[in-house]
C-alpha cells in the first residue's frame, strides 16, 4: 500500500506542475491531502511544513519542470530541497538533482557550489557532455 501513497503524491505533483507551477501552497495542500493507509484504516496525514512530505525525486521533477519553463529562480528552492532530501542516497536522481541545481543557480547568476555539484553529479552518473559544458561556462564566470 505504501507505493499507492507515492503514486498519489507523484500524480498530484505532475498535475500541479502541468497547471502552471509548483508553489509552496500547492506543496502544502498535496502533503495535507495525502492519506496514509494502515491496516485497512485510512488516517489523514498530519499537517506538516510545506513540502515536508514530498520526496526528493518529486521536488527534483518539479524543479526541472521550472527549468524547462525558463523559471530558474523558481527552480532553485525546489532543487535545493531535492538535493537536501536525496543527499547521500547515491541514486541517479540525486545526480540529476545536483546537476539541475547547479544549472539553475548558474542561470540566476549564483556560483556558490556549482562546480562541486557538477563534480558530485558526474561521479554518480558518469561523463556527460552537459556537465562538461556547464563546468566550462562556470569556470569562466565563477
SEZAMI-290485 format. One line per field, with one value per residue: residue number from 1; x, y, z of N, C-alpha, C, O in turn; residue in three letters. Coordinates in steps of 0.05 Angstrom, whole numbers, always signed. Example, Ala and Ser with C-alpha at 12.3 -4.5 7.8 and 13.67 -1.06 7.14 Angstrom:
# SEZAMI-290485
marza <- (1_2)
n_x <- (+264_+257)
n_y <- (-114_-45)
n_z <- (+156_+142)
ca_x <- (+246_+273)
ca_y <- (-90_-21)
ca_z <- (+156_+143)
c_x <- (+264_+258)
c_y <- (-66_+1)
c_z <- (+156_+157)
o_x <- (+285_+268)
o_y <- (-66_+23)
o_z <- (+169_+161)
zalo <- (ALA_SER)
//
This chain:
# SEZAMI-290485
marza <- (1_2_3_4_5_6_7_8_9_10_11_12_13_14_15_16_17_18_19_20_21_22_23_24_25_26_27_28_29_30_31_32_33_34_35_36_37_38_39_40_41_42_43_44_45_46_47_48_49_50_51_52_53_54_55_56_57_58_59_60_61_62_63_64_65_66_67_68_69_70_71_72_73_74_75_76_77_78_79_80_81_82_83_84_85_86_87_88_89_90_91_92_93_94_95_96_97_98_99_100_101_102_103_104_105_106_107_108_109_110_111_112_113_114_115_116_117_118_119_120_121_122_123_124_125_126_127_128_129_130_131_132_133_134_135_136_137_138_139_140_141_142)
n_x <- (+16_+42_+65_+23_+15_+60_+51_+4_+22_+60_+27_-4_+35_+52_+5_+0_+46_+36_-9_+12_+51_+90_+77_+91_+44_+15_+47_+39_-16_-16_+14_-18_-67_-55_-65_-53_-48_-63_-66_-119_-148_-158_-120_-115_-60_-14_-11_+41_+103_+110_+122_+145_+130_+141_+177_+247_+255_+207_+208_+254_+235_+195_+226_+258_+218_+206_+255_+253_+211_+235_+238_+282_+294_+249_+259_+305_+296_+264_+298_+341_+318_+307_+359_+377_+342_+356_+408_+467_+443_+462_+436_+413_+377_+392_+440_+420_+390_+430_+458_+416_+406_+456_+456_+410_+424_+470_+446_+417_+456_+486_+542_+555_+575_+568_+609_+627_+579_+572_+616_+603_+556_+573_+607_+570_+537_+569_+608_+583_+563_+534_+547_+601_+598_+570_+606_+651_+631_+620_+671_+693_+662_+656)
n_y <- (-24_+24_+41_+63_+112_+140_+141_+171_+220_+234_+238_+282_+321_+324_+341_+392_+418_+416_+449_+500_+510_+498_+514_+539_+536_+498_+453_+446_+434_+386_+354_+355_+333_+282_+215_+165_+96_+46_-18_-26_+16_+86_+141_+210_+247_+278_+349_+386_+423_+462_+422_+382_+328_+313_+277_+275_+263_+279_+333_+346_+334_+374_+420_+413_+418_+472_+494_+478_+510_+558_+585_+596_+620_+604_+550_+541_+540_+493_+454_+458_+437_+386_+365_+366_+328_+282_+274_+237_+190_+166_+156_+157_+197_+233_+250_+275_+316_+346_+364_+393_+433_+459_+480_+514_+550_+573_+597_+639_+672_+657_+628_+596_+535_+510_+486_+444_+414_+397_+364_+324_+305_+284_+244_+207_+196_+189_+208_+264_+305_+351_+365_+375_+420_+459_+462_+484_+535_+555_+556_+597_+641_+639)
n_z <- (+0_+10_-36_-63_-38_-55_-110_-112_-92_-131_-176_-160_-157_-211_-235_-212_-230_-285_-288_-283_-246_-186_-126_-59_-29_-58_-51_+4_+6_-24_+10_+57_+40_+26_+42_+91_+88_+132_+153_+133_+154_+142_+152_+162_+137_+181_+190_+161_+152_+92_+37_+67_+66_+15_-33_-49_-103_-127_-117_-147_-198_-202_-198_-244_-283_-276_-294_-348_-364_-362_-314_-274_-225_-194_-194_-163_-103_-99_-120_-85_-39_-58_-67_-15_+9_-20_-8_-1_-18_-63_-109_-178_-186_-148_-171_-217_-193_-168_-214_-238_-200_-199_-251_-249_-209_-233_-277_-254_-238_-194_-165_-123_-100_-150_-183_-150_-144_-196_-202_-163_-185_-234_-214_-196_-241_-284_-342_-377_-431_-422_-370_-375_-409_-377_-335_-360_-374_-323_-300_-328_-312_-256)
ca_x <- (+0_+58_+70_+0_+20_+79_+37_-15_+37_+72_+5_-11_+57_+51_-18_+6_+66_+23_-27_+25_+73_+92_+80_+92_+17_+8_+61_+26_-41_-10_+22_-40_-88_-46_-73_-35_-64_-50_-83_-148_-158_-146_-115_-106_-32_-12_-3_+70_+112_+108_+139_+159_+123_+146_+203_+268_+250_+184_+219_+272_+218_+182_+247_+265_+196_+210_+277_+243_+193_+251_+236_+305_+291_+230_+271_+326_+288_+255_+321_+356_+305_+311_+386_+378_+328_+369_+437_+478_+429_+478_+418_+415_+360_+410_+458_+404_+383_+455_+462_+395_+411_+479_+446_+392_+440_+487_+428_+409_+480_+499_+564_+560_+572_+563_+629_+627_+556_+577_+635_+589_+536_+588_+617_+548_+524_+589_+614_+561_+571_+520_+562_+626_+591_+564_+631_+667_+619_+623_+699_+698_+648_+656)
ca_y <- (+0_+48_+51_+80_+139_+152_+146_+193_+245_+239_+248_+309_+339_+327_+358_+419_+429_+419_+472_+526_+514_+484_+535_+530_+528_+473_+432_+442_+421_+359_+339_+353_+317_+255_+198_+142_+72_+28_-40_-23_+43_+108_+163_+235_+253_+301_+373_+389_+446_+459_+402_+363_+301_+309_+264_+289_+258_+296_+361_+348_+336_+400_+439_+410_+430_+501_+500_+476_+533_+583_+597_+587_+629_+586_+523_+539_+529_+466_+437_+457_+417_+359_+357_+360_+303_+260_+274_+211_+166_+155_+149_+172_+221_+252_+260_+294_+339_+362_+378_+413_+456_+474_+494_+535_+571_+587_+613_+663_+687_+647_+608_+580_+506_+500_+467_+419_+398_+384_+342_+303_+293_+267_+220_+188_+187_+185_+231_+275_+329_+374_+372_+388_+447_+477_+466_+503_+562_+563_+562_+624_+662_+638)
ca_z <- (+0_+11_-63_-71_-28_-73_-136_-108_-90_-157_-193_-151_-165_-240_-241_-204_-249_-311_-286_-282_-226_-161_-106_-31_-20_-72_-37_+29_+0_-32_+34_+76_+30_+23_+64_+97_+91_+152_+162_+126_+163_+128_+170_+149_+143_+198_+177_+163_+138_+63_+23_+85_+59_-13_-36_-65_-132_-136_-117_-170_-222_-202_-205_-272_-298_-275_-312_-376_-369_-361_-288_-259_-197_-181_-192_-143_-77_-102_-124_-60_-21_-70_-62_+14_+14_-33_+0_+9_-28_-85_-131_-203_-182_-133_-191_-233_-176_-166_-239_-243_-181_-209_-275_-241_-195_-252_-294_-239_-231_-170_-170_-99_-101_-177_-193_-133_-150_-222_-196_-149_-204_-253_-200_-194_-266_-305_-360_-393_-445_-409_-346_-385_-420_-355_-320_-376_-370_-295_-295_-339_-298_-227)
c_x <- (+17_+64_+47_+3_+39_+67_+19_+0_+50_+51_-3_+10_+56_+28_-13_+26_+53_+4_-14_+45_+69_+97_+82_+65_+8_+22_+48_+0_-36_-3_-1_-62_-81_-54_-54_-53_-49_-71_-112_-159_-144_-144_-105_-77_-31_-2_+27_+77_+110_+130_+153_+153_+129_+174_+222_+264_+228_+193_+237_+256_+205_+202_+255_+243_+198_+233_+268_+225_+209_+250_+258_+303_+271_+241_+290_+317_+278_+278_+339_+345_+308_+339_+389_+366_+343_+398_+445_+464_+445_+461_+423_+399_+376_+429_+444_+397_+407_+460_+442_+398_+435_+471_+429_+407_+456_+469_+419_+432_+494_+519_+568_+554_+569_+583_+630_+603_+559_+596_+620_+569_+551_+599_+595_+538_+544_+591_+589_+570_+558_+536_+588_+620_+587_+589_+649_+657_+624_+652_+706_+686_+652_+683)
c_y <- (+25_+59_+68_+109_+153_+159_+170_+220_+253_+250_+276_+329_+344_+345_+387_+432_+435_+444_+499_+530_+499_+505_+523_+521_+502_+450_+425_+427_+391_+342_+335_+335_+288_+238_+175_+118_+53_+7_-36_+3_+64_+131_+187_+240_+277_+325_+377_+416_+441_+441_+382_+334_+294_+298_+282_+286_+275_+325_+366_+351_+363_+422_+438_+422_+460_+509_+499_+499_+560_+597_+586_+595_+611_+558_+520_+528_+501_+447_+436_+437_+389_+349_+350_+333_+278_+256_+246_+186_+152_+147_+166_+197_+242_+265_+281_+319_+357_+377_+400_+437_+472_+491_+518_+558_+587_+606_+639_+679_+679_+626_+590_+551_+494_+479_+441_+402_+384_+360_+318_+289_+275_+242_+199_+178_+183_+210_+239_+301_+354_+383_+386_+417_+467_+482_+486_+532_+572_+570_+590_+646_+662_+640)
c_z <- (+0_-17_-73_-62_-47_-100_-134_-107_-116_-176_-186_-160_-195_-248_-234_-223_-275_-311_-282_-260_-200_-140_-78_-22_-33_-59_-11_+26_-7_-7_+53_+66_+27_+47_+67_+102_+110_+160_+156_+135_+147_+148_+155_+157_+160_+182_+182_+150_+108_+53_+41_+77_+30_-16_-52_-95_-142_-137_-140_-196_-225_-209_-234_-291_-299_-294_-341_-383_-368_-334_-270_-230_-181_-177_-169_-116_-78_-104_-100_-41_-32_-64_-32_+20_+3_-24_+10_-2_-49_-109_-156_-201_-167_-153_-209_-218_-173_-191_-243_-225_-191_-233_-268_-227_-214_-269_-280_-229_-205_-177_-146_-103_-129_-185_-176_-139_-177_-218_-183_-168_-223_-240_-198_-221_-289_-323_-376_-406_-432_-385_-355_-395_-397_-339_-334_-372_-342_-288_-306_-322_-267_-214)
o_x <- (+8_+67_+51_-5_+34_+72_+18_-9_+50_+56_-7_+3_+59_+31_-21_+22_+58_+1_-28_+53_+47_+120_+76_+62_-4_+10_+45_-6_-50_-12_-3_-75_-98_-51_-41_-71_-27_-91_-129_-179_-121_-164_-89_-69_-45_+14_+37_+60_+110_+153_+170_+171_+123_+193_+214_+269_+231_+187_+237_+262_+203_+196_+260_+249_+193_+231_+274_+224_+197_+261_+253_+310_+276_+232_+292_+328_+283_+279_+352_+359_+312_+341_+403_+377_+342_+411_+432_+473_+442_+471_+435_+406_+373_+433_+455_+399_+404_+466_+448_+394_+433_+479_+432_+402_+457_+478_+413_+429_+511_+514_+584_+531_+567_+576_+634_+604_+551_+592_+624_+565_+542_+600_+601_+531_+536_+577_+576_+583_+571_+538_+595_+636_+597_+594_+661_+673_+630_+657_+723_+698_+652_+686)
o_y <- (+46_+83_+86_+127_+177_+180_+187_+240_+276_+269_+293_+351_+367_+362_+405_+456_+455_+457_+519_+553_+489_+513_+499_+500_+485_+428_+402_+408_+374_+319_+314_+321_+270_+247_+166_+120_+45_+13_-43_+12_+61_+141_+184_+237_+297_+323_+372_+429_+418_+444_+367_+317_+272_+307_+300_+305_+286_+339_+387_+368_+374_+440_+458_+433_+473_+529_+517_+507_+581_+619_+570_+580_+605_+544_+498_+509_+485_+426_+415_+422_+370_+326_+330_+318_+257_+237_+234_+164_+128_+134_+187_+218_+266_+289_+302_+341_+382_+401_+423_+460_+497_+514_+539_+581_+612_+628_+659_+698_+694_+608_+572_+543_+469_+457_+420_+377_+361_+339_+295_+265_+252_+221_+175_+154_+175_+230_+221_+318_+375_+408_+407_+435_+489_+505_+503_+550_+596_+589_+604_+667_+684_+638)
o_z <- (-9_-20_-90_-76_-53_-111_-152_-118_-123_-191_-203_-168_-204_-266_-249_-230_-288_-331_-279_-255_-194_-137_-74_-9_-20_-56_-3_+41_+3_-4_+65_+83_+25_+70_+48_+119_+105_+173_+173_+123_+139_+159_+136_+180_+155_+164_+204_+139_+99_+59_+32_+80_+21_-4_-66_-110_-165_-155_-153_-213_-247_-224_-247_-311_-319_-308_-356_-407_-373_-332_-252_-212_-158_-159_-157_-106_-59_-91_-95_-28_-16_-55_-25_+36_+15_-33_+28_+4_-54_-127_-154_-213_-172_-151_-215_-229_-174_-190_-251_-233_-190_-235_-279_-233_-213_-275_-294_-214_-195_-193_-148_-107_-132_-194_-187_-138_-180_-230_-191_-167_-228_-252_-198_-223_-311_-319_-388_-393_-432_-380_-343_-389_-398_-329_-321_-368_-338_-273_-295_-318_-255_-189)
zalo <- (UNK_UNK_UNK_UNK_UNK_UNK_UNK_UNK_UNK_UNK_UNK_UNK_UNK_UNK_UNK_UNK_UNK_UNK_UNK_UNK_UNK_UNK_UNK_UNK_UNK_UNK_UNK_UNK_UNK_UNK_UNK_UNK_UNK_UNK_UNK_UNK_UNK_UNK_UNK_UNK_UNK_UNK_UNK_UNK_UNK_UNK_UNK_UNK_UNK_UNK_UNK_UNK_UNK_UNK_UNK_UNK_UNK_UNK_UNK_UNK_UNK_UNK_UNK_UNK_UNK_UNK_UNK_UNK_UNK_UNK_UNK_UNK_UNK_UNK_UNK_UNK_UNK_UNK_UNK_UNK_UNK_UNK_UNK_UNK_UNK_UNK_UNK_UNK_UNK_UNK_UNK_UNK_UNK_UNK_UNK_UNK_UNK_UNK_UNK_UNK_UNK_UNK_UNK_UNK_UNK_UNK_UNK_UNK_UNK_UNK_UNK_UNK_UNK_UNK_UNK_UNK_UNK_UNK_UNK_UNK_UNK_UNK_UNK_UNK_UNK_UNK_UNK_UNK_UNK_UNK_UNK_UNK_UNK_UNK_UNK_UNK_UNK_UNK_UNK_UNK_UNK_UNK)
//
